[in-house]
Amino acid sequence: MAADYMENFGTERDHLDSRSKAPDKTISIPRRVLLFAILILLLVVGVVLVAVKAIHTLGDSSNTLVTVGLPLQKQLLEMHGQQRQAEFYQDLARILPHAGYKKTFTRLIAREQASLRTIQTSAAAFPALTSALEQLQNSLSNYAQTAQTTADPKDPATTQIAKSKTLVESSFQQVHLAMQHLLLLQGNAAETARTQAVELLYALVAMTALLSLLIPWRVATALTRPLRDFRLALEDIGAGKFTHVASDGPQELRDLARSIESMQSRLREEERLRHEFLSQVSHELKTPLASARSGSELLLSERIGPLLPRQREVLEIVVRQVKELYAAIQEMLDMHALQAQSLDFSPQMVSVPEILDDLHKRLQPLTEKKQQALSCSSSHDALKVYADPQRLRQILGNLVSNAHKYSPAGGKISVHASSEAQGVLFRVEDEGPGIPEELLGRVFERFYQVPVRNSLPRGTGLGLAITRELVAAQNGWIRIQNRPLGGLQAEIWLPSSPQKAKL
């Protein structure tokens, strides 16, 4: 059997190792963190780039206003003043043609045209303003050329000069409108860029605050919850329960889940082999024990000859020890079967009075040896409980046996059943010494025995542990407490119907 176990164990280990080496397409935690950090970095860089672009737009608009718009506005105002002076001297030249005013007019027009060329060079990046300046340049050239043709007020060309002057004024108005439009556009662009930059900076601050909350939350959901599930699963495994471990999440958590599943598989296999071993050992032990018990009881019956008092005393000791050994083996088998969840249960509707009557008949001979009074009663004759009758007898038998062991001679043991909370409550009471309050929480531990000062026989410490497991397996509960007037009280609740058992 050991060879088979090692072979199976090795095969399963190879299978699990090959499964763990299989390619896994899940993303590991460091890669997830790296990808998340890259996404955050890209997002922050994108916001910063847009903010920088808005700041550059604000700077360009401000530079345009400072280096282009305002100087051009000033030069245009100076040109418009020069145009007024040129018109004044042109009028004087027509009245006093030989006073040299025409030369002054010509000089002012030339200066105005030179300033206009300078302005055109500065405004080359603005098509609308450039077009208006070219139109003004043409109007000035036409005005200067027309004014040079005549100085006589009666000359018909005077009307043409007036038209040229009007055209120049109109061109100046167009240039002023284009300049105002340019300043308005650059001002709006600067205001928009400033607002956008401020909003983006606010957004960057808000995004930083949000990420400071999002990142811990994401870490908590990605790691804390799976680790909590693993902790609960390990607690179940530590309690002897096999459970399914979720294998979702990053690669590291999947690997951990597979390791836990592999451990559970090996534990199941070891549990199965141990169960087989105990079954075989118990069979090998029970057979000679049964023979020894039968032989000892046959000798005690004196069917094959009378016994001396000393011989009878020795045989009674042998029979008692064989029974205790037999019971201890059976308790260990039951506990192992409960842990392996292989103990058979056949729950059904059972008559409580019949169970109590059978309990009284079986255990009364035991209690009479210590002159103890055993009473078994129920609240009414039709009381029923949904339980396995064999296991229910075992539960009540264990509790009454404990009460018999620790109760004094001449004491009273009572078993009472009543309907309570959609089930049946069994109450077993004795008049023994009870259990210290600080030890009540340990009475259901496996192999634990309450310290006693008398010479009572010691058991395996599995009776109450088995009783609790049998009760829990039938959807019930058990509790033990000291009675106010002395003694111990054990209460067991079991459902009264299959529907209540499923709740």
C-alpha atoms as one frame of an Amber mdcrd trajectory, in Angstrom:
protein
   0.000   0.000   0.000   2.894   2.351   0.764   4.378   1.628  -2.673   1.045
   2.397  -4.307   0.803   5.612  -2.334   4.293   6.739  -3.403   3.527   5.869
  -7.011   0.249   7.773  -6.973   1.840  10.674  -5.136   4.668  10.887  -7.651
   2.280  10.715 -10.602   0.084  13.450  -9.155   3.117  15.612  -8.376   4.375
  15.280 -11.946   0.926  16.196 -13.217   0.743  19.264 -10.988   4.299  20.280
 -11.899   3.512  20.007 -15.596   0.350  22.041 -15.071   2.276  24.710 -13.199
   4.799  24.876 -16.046   2.089  25.319 -18.649   2.174  28.708 -20.359  -0.028
  31.235 -18.611  -1.282  34.240 -20.510  -2.287  36.164 -17.414  -0.428  39.345
 -16.526   1.719  39.322 -13.419   1.383  41.885 -10.647   4.638  43.761 -11.523
   3.557  43.972 -15.157   0.114  45.184 -14.149   1.666  47.828 -11.932   4.067
  48.800 -14.727   1.249  49.055 -17.291  -0.864  51.048 -14.869   2.082  53.368
 -14.165   2.711  53.803 -17.922  -0.948  54.656 -18.511  -0.850  57.191 -15.695
   2.388  58.646 -17.073   0.926  58.942 -20.571  -2.189  60.585 -19.194  -0.197
  63.078 -17.143   2.162  63.780 -20.049  -0.829  64.358 -22.341  -2.401  66.825
 -19.933   0.942  68.584 -19.417   1.532  68.835 -23.178  -1.892  70.367 -23.725
  -1.255  72.768 -20.846   2.177  73.684 -22.255   0.603  74.239 -25.666  -1.984
  76.540 -24.116   0.785  78.426 -22.291   2.724  78.794 -25.549  -0.424  80.082
 -27.236  -0.836  82.563 -24.414   2.784  83.630 -24.809   2.532  83.980 -28.600
  -0.655  86.023 -28.336   0.898  88.215 -25.679   4.053  88.685 -27.787   1.936
  89.546 -30.814   0.069  92.169 -28.829   3.251  93.602 -27.296   5.724  93.390
 -30.208   3.363  93.778 -33.190  -0.078  95.050 -32.341   0.732  97.995 -30.085
   3.753  99.314 -32.115   1.785  99.037 -35.360  -1.119 100.838 -33.751   1.257
 103.606 -32.679   2.873 103.839 -36.153  -0.522 103.941 -37.839  -1.571 106.811
 -35.584   1.688 108.640 -36.472   1.088 107.975 -40.174  -2.440 109.260 -39.895
  -1.060 112.461 -38.325   1.486 112.795 -41.116  -1.331 112.316 -43.613  -3.227
 115.189 -42.023  -0.116 117.395 -42.247   0.486 116.381 -45.849  -3.073 117.296
 -46.783  -2.679 120.633 -45.022   0.514 121.470 -46.928  -1.043 120.255 -50.156
  -3.894 122.712 -49.673  -1.387 125.518 -48.952   0.567 124.559 -52.048  -2.473
 125.047 -54.202  -3.008 128.528 -52.707   0.677 129.519 -52.618   2.302 127.428
 -55.310   5.699 129.157 -55.061   6.128 129.059 -51.283   7.705 125.593 -51.186
   4.748 123.851 -49.611   4.611 121.280 -52.387   8.074 120.037 -51.424   6.983
 119.675 -47.817   3.905 117.778 -48.987   6.058 115.504 -51.127   8.486 114.885
 -48.228   5.684 114.011 -45.826   4.086 111.615 -48.304   7.464 109.917 -48.905
   8.027 109.588 -45.152   4.540 108.176 -44.774   5.154 105.649 -47.533   8.471
 104.604 -45.919   6.726 104.048 -42.574   4.047 102.093 -44.377   6.643  99.793
 -45.909   8.112  99.198 -42.459   4.668  98.360 -41.110   4.052  95.975 -44.031
   7.249  94.113 -43.187   6.200  93.725 -39.536   2.639  92.638 -40.474   3.685
  90.084 -43.092   2.352  87.233 -40.890  -1.186  88.671 -40.874  -2.809  88.461
 -44.312  -5.858  90.628 -43.584  -3.750  93.484 -42.196  -1.195  93.107 -44.989
  -3.955  93.403 -47.606  -5.317  96.545 -45.953  -1.792  98.053 -45.785  -1.200
  97.317 -49.489  -4.466  99.009 -50.316  -3.381 102.013 -48.219  -0.013 102.015
 -49.963  -1.705 102.135 -53.373  -4.077 104.866 -52.204  -1.154 106.998 -50.964
   0.739 106.515 -54.213  -2.325 107.453 -56.222  -2.947 110.480 -53.972   0.638
 111.696 -54.279   0.660 111.230 -58.048  -2.653 113.040 -58.492  -1.562 115.926
 -56.243   1.584 116.459 -58.333  -0.374 116.920 -61.568  -1.903 120.314 -60.712
  -1.882 123.012 -58.134  -4.608 125.203 -59.667  -7.879 125.126 -57.695  -9.817
 125.668 -60.896  -8.193 122.700 -62.566 -10.650 119.836 -63.145  -8.059 117.505
 -61.641  -8.873 119.006 -58.244 -11.943 116.828 -58.064  -9.725 113.831 -58.714
  -7.466 114.908 -55.825 -10.476 115.041 -53.519 -11.439 111.545 -54.560  -7.871
 110.335 -53.928  -7.922 111.949 -50.503 -11.239 110.271 -49.726  -9.809 106.942
 -50.888  -6.803 107.399 -48.604  -9.091 108.106 -45.651 -11.128 105.016 -46.490
  -7.924 102.958 -46.708  -6.847 104.282 -43.306 -10.214 103.214 -41.891  -9.762
  99.742 -43.385  -6.279  99.480 -41.847  -7.639 100.591 -38.455 -10.424  98.025
 -38.679  -7.965  95.268 -39.631  -5.695  96.300 -36.758  -8.607  96.283 -34.285
  -9.691  92.882 -35.578  -6.108  91.580 -35.139  -5.887  92.936 -31.603  -9.292
  91.472 -30.759  -8.346  88.037 -32.108  -5.031  87.996 -30.262  -6.705  89.176
 -27.059  -9.370  86.481 -27.307  -6.717  83.871 -28.068  -4.699  84.961 -25.038
  -7.775  84.876 -22.808  -8.784  81.437 -24.098  -5.253  80.085 -23.670  -5.047
  81.493 -20.142  -8.397  79.944 -19.193  -7.444  76.617 -20.768  -4.086  76.554
 -18.997  -5.702  77.270 -15.627  -8.373  74.607 -16.203  -5.749  72.058 -17.220
  -3.691  72.808 -14.131  -6.813  72.345 -12.000  -7.525  69.107 -13.882  -3.969
  67.936 -13.247  -4.346  68.616  -9.518  -7.737  66.857  -9.445  -6.354  63.916
 -11.414  -3.434  63.618  -9.005  -5.837  63.579  -6.056  -8.036  61.019  -7.814
  -5.081  58.776  -8.586  -3.960  58.988  -4.955  -7.303  57.384  -4.086  -7.604
  55.122  -7.123  -4.217  53.453  -6.795  -4.702  52.237  -3.171  -8.237  51.146
  -4.033  -6.992  49.228  -7.042  -4.265  47.586  -4.975  -6.837  46.697  -2.328
  -9.198  45.110  -4.841  -6.432  43.330  -6.766  -4.601  41.911  -3.764  -6.522
  42.253  -0.497  -9.697  40.475  -1.597  -7.930  37.439  -3.161  -5.585  37.199
  -0.186  -8.576  37.279   2.150 -10.143  34.441   0.156  -6.891  32.523   0.409
  -6.813  33.095   4.168 -10.369  31.802   4.557  -9.564  28.809   2.367  -6.481
  28.008   4.429  -8.523  28.309   7.623 -11.017  25.821   6.189  -8.195  23.477
   5.234  -6.727  23.845   8.723 -10.141  22.900  10.129 -10.154  19.753   8.024
 -12.514  21.040   5.347 -11.594  20.892   1.688 -12.629  23.980  -0.241 -12.316
  25.492  -3.686  -9.791  28.291  -4.080 -10.642  30.939  -6.673  -7.955  31.190
  -9.355  -8.796  34.625 -10.719  -6.492  37.607 -10.728  -2.793  38.151 -11.509
  -0.437  35.344 -12.364   1.133  35.229  -8.885  -2.277  34.706  -7.265  -3.156
  32.041  -9.840   0.096  30.237  -9.029  -0.716  30.452  -5.328  -4.231  29.093
  -5.959  -2.784  26.185  -7.946  -0.331  25.454  -5.140  -3.170  25.385  -2.601
  -5.231  23.144  -4.878  -2.224  20.852  -5.270  -1.807  20.758  -1.507  -5.485
  19.895  -1.082  -5.210  17.110  -3.644  -2.272  15.612  -1.795  -4.081  15.969
   1.529  -7.114  14.211   0.061  -4.920  11.390  -1.149  -3.174  11.108   2.201
  -6.559  11.217   3.948  -7.849   8.439   1.724  -4.793   6.279   2.385  -4.971
   6.984   6.110  -8.642   6.058   6.131  -7.872   2.808   4.355  -5.066   2.132
   6.818  -7.266   2.803   9.847 -10.042   0.697   8.396  -7.690  -2.233   7.918
  -6.102  -1.773  11.335  -9.486  -1.453  13.025 -10.661  -4.587  11.281  -7.555
  -6.441  12.372  -7.984  -5.156  15.942 -11.727  -5.570  16.231 -11.691  -9.239
  15.269  -9.380 -10.448  18.086 -10.999  -7.986  20.516 -14.420  -9.411  19.706
 -13.082 -12.905  20.249 -11.462 -11.892  23.537 -14.660 -10.212  24.673 -16.822
 -13.182  23.733 -14.464 -15.600  25.432 -14.241 -13.509  28.575 -18.014 -13.141
  28.786 -18.410 -16.893  28.223 -16.077 -17.583  31.129 -17.951 -15.083  33.286
 -21.216 -16.862  32.515 -19.688 -20.037  34.086 -21.170 -22.202  31.365 -17.932
 -24.099  31.076 -17.231 -24.251  34.785 -17.427 -22.328  38.048 -15.012 -19.456
  38.782 -13.192 -18.562  41.909 -13.832 -15.025  43.227 -10.352 -13.906  42.249
 -10.767 -15.351  38.742 -14.103 -13.563  38.330 -12.529 -10.274  39.418  -9.722
 -10.623  36.873 -12.121 -11.571  34.073 -14.357  -8.581  34.853 -11.327  -6.321
  34.569 -10.397  -7.945  31.248 -13.940  -7.555  29.873 -14.094  -3.931  30.978
 -10.723  -3.100  29.417 -11.643  -4.898  26.178 -14.888  -2.931  25.974 -13.064
   0.350  26.585 -10.451  -0.511  23.946 -13.177  -1.497  21.513 -15.032   1.776
  22.193 -11.812   3.791  21.800 -11.126   2.213  18.405 -14.679   2.911  17.320
 -14.417   6.544  18.466 -11.222   7.084  16.500 -12.789   5.552  13.419 -15.880
   7.731  13.781 -13.802  10.890  14.236 -11.692  10.067  11.210 -14.784   9.340
   9.121 -16.304  12.657  10.212 -13.155  14.545   9.263 -13.023  12.783   5.910
 -16.763  13.439   5.448 -17.242   9.765   4.701 -19.573   8.904   7.568 -22.940
   7.784   6.277 -26.041   9.666   7.401 -29.623   8.618   6.720 -31.787  11.395
   8.182 -35.499  10.677   8.489 -38.475  11.589  10.630 -37.889   9.840  13.950
 -40.214   9.476  16.919 -38.530  11.141  19.882 -40.363   9.071  22.562 -39.217
   5.854  20.884 -35.595   7.050  20.839 -35.753   8.008  24.511 -37.407   4.721
  25.461 -34.662   2.786  23.671 -32.026   4.978  25.364 -33.482   4.208  28.775
 -33.539   0.464  28.140 -29.944   0.386  26.892 -28.345   2.539  29.599 -30.418
   1.752  32.664 -28.346  -1.361  33.487 -25.236   0.854  33.341 -26.631   3.528
  35.653 -28.062   0.995  38.121 -24.550  -0.234  38.889 -23.958   3.129  40.640
 -27.500   3.348  41.977 -28.145   6.281  39.672 -31.670   7.184  38.604 -32.068
   7.659  34.820 -35.234   9.391  33.594 -36.076   9.962  29.895 -39.128  12.037
  28.939 -40.559  14.179  26.150 -43.016  17.075  26.099 -45.609  15.051  24.137
 -45.926  11.598  22.576 -46.124  12.856  18.963 -42.811  14.731  19.068 -40.661
  13.986  16.014 -37.212  15.033  14.899 -35.458  14.906  11.513 -32.239  12.993
  12.200 -30.354   9.761  11.635 -31.745   7.440  14.334 -28.474   5.574  14.788
 -26.448   8.762  15.128 -29.045  10.298  17.437 -28.775   7.269  19.732 -24.995
   7.661  19.625 -25.224  11.371  20.528 -27.535  10.835  23.473 -25.632   7.727
  24.536 -22.343   9.670  24.672 -23.883  12.407  26.814 -25.585   9.985  29.209
 -22.395   7.923  29.481 -20.436  11.054  30.435 -23.104  11.988  32.973 -22.959
   8.469  34.411 -19.167   8.582  34.654 -18.910  11.901  36.483 -22.119  11.801
  38.570 -21.850  10.429  42.103 -23.465   7.191  43.205 -27.127   7.671  43.951
 -27.312  10.721  41.711 -29.948  11.528  39.145 -29.558  11.806  35.340 -32.407
  13.215  33.310 -32.987  13.408  29.569 -35.843  15.617  28.393 -36.951  16.555
  24.857 -39.229  19.459  23.924 -40.270  21.373  20.837 -38.398  24.644  20.454
 -37.549  27.079  17.612 -38.792  24.881  14.719 -36.857  21.930  16.081 -36.420
  19.627  19.041 -34.295  20.535  22.053 -32.747  17.632  23.998 -31.531  18.502
  27.488 -29.290  16.098  29.443 -28.652  17.023  33.092 -26.624  15.376  35.847
 -25.616  16.057  39.438 -21.868  15.770  38.966 -19.140  18.279  39.901 -19.523
  20.229  36.645 -16.675  21.786  34.676 -14.689  24.912  35.605 -15.996  27.890
  33.615 -12.593  28.594  32.074 -12.495  25.059  30.631 -16.006  24.925  29.154
 -14.763  26.270  25.854 -12.335  23.364  25.424 -14.583  20.391  26.131 -15.266
  19.884  22.416 -11.583  19.800  21.453 -10.261  16.495  20.191  -8.311  14.460
  22.769  -8.925  17.063  25.462  -9.918  15.731  28.881 -11.020  17.838  31.813
  -8.585  17.336  34.715 -10.133  15.353  37.571  -8.801  14.498  41.026 -10.584
  11.211  41.487  -9.748   7.793  40.088 -12.309   7.827  37.286 -11.264   5.923
  34.143  -9.790   8.090  31.455 -11.153   7.948  27.934  -9.769   9.047  24.580
 -11.062  12.606  24.803 -13.015  12.140  21.569 -16.547  11.567  22.872 -17.736
  15.192  23.000 -15.784  16.103  19.846 -17.559  13.306  17.963 -20.883  14.342
  19.470 -20.461  17.920  18.261 -19.500  16.778  14.747 -22.483  14.411  14.607
 -24.844  17.205  15.675 -23.351  19.719  13.216 -23.557  17.191  10.374 -27.324
  17.046  10.966 -27.742  20.871  10.878 -28.006  21.182  14.641 -26.054  22.712
  17.502 -24.851  21.670  20.948 -23.803  23.590  24.033 -22.703  22.607  27.531
 -23.010  24.714  30.660 -22.945  24.329  34.409 -26.241  24.182  36.271 -26.855
  26.888  38.875 -27.519  24.238  41.582 -24.580  22.036  40.570 -24.000  19.513
  37.876 -23.746  19.819  34.126 -26.351  20.529  31.480 -25.943  19.621  27.801
 -28.409  20.953  25.199 -28.761  19.652  21.646 -31.017  21.208  19.037 -31.977
  19.333  15.856 -34.457  20.350  13.137 -37.974  18.985  13.281 -38.414  18.584
   9.497 -36.355  18.416   6.272 -37.395  21.971   5.361 -36.026  23.304   8.644
 -32.794  21.393   8.091 -32.176  23.281   4.830 -32.547  26.730   6.397
